[in-house]
Amino acid sequence: MTSPQSGGVFRLSVLNPEGNDPEQDFSDGGDPSAHAPVNFHAYAACTGGRFLRSVKHAVELRQPVLLLLRGDFRASERALLTLKQAGVPVVVSLKETGLHQIAEQLDEKNRLSRFLRIMRASDGYIAPTPEAADFCRTVRANAASVAFIPTPYPLHDERWDFSVPAAQRRGIMLGTREWDIPTRNHAAALLAAQRLSEATGEPVTTYNLDGRREERLLARLEFPPGRLTIHNREDAYRDYLRVMAAHKIVFQLDTSFVPGQVAGDALLCRLPCVGGNGAIDRIAFPEICGHDRLIGELSEIALEFLRDSARAEAAVALSQKHAADRLSFPDAARALREFFAAL
């Protein structure tokens, strides 16, 4: 496949047909009041490209396209056919890429059939997790047309530095919130955080977006008064980061093999993220993530960080180095450019 931008500047369009997010142009660095340059938006942002929901606009731009597969895949399949007919290079990615999410999406015959047709017709597949890439290599005839490229984070941009002085931080931020997804291990994380709170006096913060059902579950934990803060509505992303940044650590026990936005958020807040086995967790926090570590070991790490701010700051410095080496915008832009050039 020959890229229409070969020999020139590489800019990627990320297309989410019929999606909810507005279109966004990152050619001038992006508007910090619009969608943050994280997750799939980050693939467009790191190349100075665009995040789109209009197939017509994607055709007009003639830029290589990363097409997101979501819902029942009908809109995605229509978009793929239109882009291919127009001669636009197009690779695809599932928008939800945790292992449980992949299984749920393909557990229906018509959706599975569409997915297989899309995989055969597209030029390649980009995965934000190594597990999703490994799965898709079993589907595509050419394994080289599948790449694991972790979603980068704008750590170079001071507009997305949400760090606060260590003296102003207090408590434990729970990174998970879904009780009904077994691999999130949210109840176990809350119970472990409760023990940490008992040992240190540090408060715990969590989000409740499920209403009265979760209120009843949280009440069963019987935190002492003032030790548990519950946010009952979903904050705007920048407000959520400000809440996170006010804590000493982020703690989670998620084993969903997701891209790892909780860990990415911790990078933006310059906090240690203890636990979790997402792609970003394993890259930025390999010494303290949840991959191959038991709850007791993770709790000991968290306890050490809560008691010794110098150890926590050392972990943050190391995570920033790991991220600069493997999660930078220039690194992701180069990987995307080389991947499209090789197709």
N, C-alpha and C positions, 0 to 999 in steps of 0.2 A: 504494500500500500504506500502510495506517495502522498505525503502531507501537503495540503495546499499552502502551508507556510514554510515548507522546506527552504532553507537558505535565508529565511527571515526571522522575525521575532515570533516565538512560540507563545500563543495565547490559547487557553482552553476554555470552552464553554461547557458548563455543567448544566444539564437540562433535566428539569423535574416537571414533565408534562402534567398539566392540570393540578399542580401542587399549590400549596397555600402561600409559600414565601414569595414576596414580590421579586421582580427582576432587579439585579444589582450589578453595577459596573465597577470592577476593581482596578481599572486601568490607571487611576490616579491615586491608588492606595485604599480607596473605599471610604465610605461615610461611617464613622464610628457609632453614629446613632442608629444605623440600619443593622441588618443581621451581622453578627460577629463573623470574622473570617476564620471559623472553626468548622470541624466536621467536613461535609462535602463542599460547603462554601469555600473551605480553605484550598481545595484543589484549584478552584478558579482564581482565588485571591493571590496565591503564590505565583501564578503566571501572568498576573495583570489581566485576567480574562473576565468572564461574566457568568453570573448565575441566572439561568433563564427558566421560564415555564412555557414560553411560546415556541412551538416547533418552527413556525414561519420565521421568527426572528433568528433562530439558530441556522436555518438555511441561508438567510440573507447575509449573515456574518461570515459564512464560509470558514469558520474556525473549527478545528477538531472538537469533537463533542464527547463528553462523558455523559451517557444517558442513564438516569436512575430508574430502577425497576421498583415499582411500589403498587400497593393495592392488588387488583386482580390482573395486572400487567396488560390490560387491554390498551390503555393510552400509551404505554411504553412501546408495545408492539407496533401500533400505528405510527408513532413517532419514528421508530427505527426504519420502517419501510419508506417513509417520506425522506428521511435523511439519506438513505442508501440510494434512492432514485435520483437524488440531487447530487450524488457524488461526494458527500461530506464524510470524512473519516469518523467513525463512531465506535466507541467501546462502551461497555455497559457495567453496571454494578448494582447489586441489590442495595436498596436504601437502608434496610434493616438487616444487619449482618451478624448478630449474635447467633450462636449455634441453635438455641431454642427458637429464635425468630426465623432462621432459614427453614427449620423443620416445619414450623407452623405455616409458612408461606407455600410450601410445596406439598402440603397435605391435602390436596384437592386436585382431581384429575385434569380439569380444564386449565387451571393455573399452572400445573406442572407441564402440560403440553405447550402452553404459550412460552413458558420459561425455556424449554428445550428448543423451540423454534427460534427464539431470540438469541440463544447462545450459539446456534448454528449460523445465523445470519449476520451477527455482529463481527466486527474486526478483532475484538479482543475483550478482555475482562480485567478490571482493576478492582482489587479487594483491599479494604482498610485493615484486614486482619489476616494473619497467615493461615488460619483455619479455613476462612472463606475461600482463599486462593487455592488451598489444597483440595477443597471440595470441587471447585469449578474446573480444576485440571482433570478431574475424572469425567467431566462432561464434554470438554472441548477436545477435538482431535489433536490440535497443536498445543502442547502444554506451554510452549514459549509465549503463546498469546495471552497468558494469564500472569499478572504481576501483583505482588503484595507491595503496596505503597502506603505506609501509614499516613494518616491525616496530619499535616504539619500544624504548628501553633505559632502565632505572631509574637514570639518572645523578643524579637528585634524592635518591636513597635511600643514605645513608651505609653501610647494610649491604651494598651492592653496590659499594663503592669499594675496589678491591683494590690501589691504588697503593702503592708502596714508595719510600723515598728513593732518589734517583738514585745516590748513592754505593754502594748495596747491589745495583745492577743490573749484570749482566754477560752478554754474549753475544747470540746471534741465535736467536730462536724461529721454527721453520718452521711456517707456518700450515696447510699441507696434509699429508696422510699417505697418500693413495691412489695407488699406482703404476698401477693398472689402469684409471683414468679419464683418458683422454688430455687432456681440457681442464683437469685439475688442474695439469698440467705439473710434477708433483712432482719428477721426476728433474732437470729443468732448474733448479728452485728449489734443490735440494740442491747441484748443481754450482756455481750462482752463489754460494750461501752459503759453499761451500768456498773459493772465490776470495776472498770477503770475509774469511773467517777467516785465510787466508794473508796478507792485506794488513794486518790489524789485530791478529792474535793472539787475537781473540775466539772463544770456543767456540760451537758450534752444537748446538741441541737439537731432536730430532725424536721422533715417536711411531711405533712399529712395532706394528701390531695384526694383521699378516698372518703372523707366525711366521717360520719358517726361510727361506721364500722371500725375504722382505724383508731378513732378516739377511744372506743371500748377496749381495743387491744392494748393500746398504750397505757390505759388506766390499770390494766392487769399487772404491768411491770412495777407499779408502786414506787416510782422515783420519789425521793424526798422533795418537799416543797422547794422550788427555786432551782432544782437540779436539771430539769428538762424543759427546754424551750421548743415549742411546736409552731411551725409556720403553716398556716392553714390555707394558703393560696400560693399559686405559682407566680414567682416574681419575674420581672423582666430580667434578661440574662445578666446585664451589668449590675443590677441590684442583687441578684443571687450571688455574683462573685464578691460583692462587698460583704454580704453576710458570711460567706465562706472565709474570706480573708481575715475576719476578726477572730478566728480560732487558732489554736496552737497546732492542731493536726487534723487531717481528714482520715476517717477510718471507714473501711468497708470490707465485706467478705464475699463480694460478687465473684461467681465462678462461671459467668455466661460467655466468656471469650468474645466480648464486645470490642469495638474500636478503642474505648477507654476514655470517654469524655470526662468522667470524674477525675481521673488522673491528669488529664489535660487542663481542667479547671484549676486543679491544685498547682500546676506549673505556672499558670497566669497569676495565681495568688502567692506564689513563692512559699508554698507549704509542703511538708512531707505528706505523701499519700500512702498510708499503711493498708495493705491488703488489696484485693482485686487482681484479676488475671487478664485484663484487657491488653490489647496490643501496646497502648501507650504506657500502661502500668509496667509491662515487662521491659520496655525500652528505657523509660525515664527513671523508673524506681526498681531496678532488678534486685537490689539488696533488701528491699522491704515490701515487695509486692506479695500477692497471695499465691503465686505459682509455686506449687510443691511445698507450701508452708501450712502448718496446722494452725488452728485458732489460737492455741496457747502460745505458740511462738510469735504470732502477730501481736497478740496482746502484750507480750513482754517487750516487743519493740516499741509499741505505742506507749507503754508505761515509762520506758526509758526516755522517750522524747518529751513526755509531759513533765518529767522530773528534771531533765537536763536540756535546757534550751540550746546549749552549745552543740550537743549531739544532733538536735533537730536541725539547726542551721547548717551543720556540715552535710546532713542528708539532702537538704535543699540545694546547697551549692553543687553537690554531685549530680543531682537530678537535672539541674540547669545545664551542666556540662554534657550529660548524656543527650539531652534534648537538642542542644546546639549542634551536636555531632550527627544526629539522625532525624531530627524533627524540624529542622529549620525550613523556612520558605525556599531559600536557594537550593537546598538539597532535594526537596520535593519537586520543584520546578524542573530540575535537571533530570530526575528520574522519570517524570511524565514526558518530557521532551524526547528522551532516549527511547522510552517504550513505544511511543507513537512512531518514531523514525524507524524502528526495527520491524514494525508490522508489515 
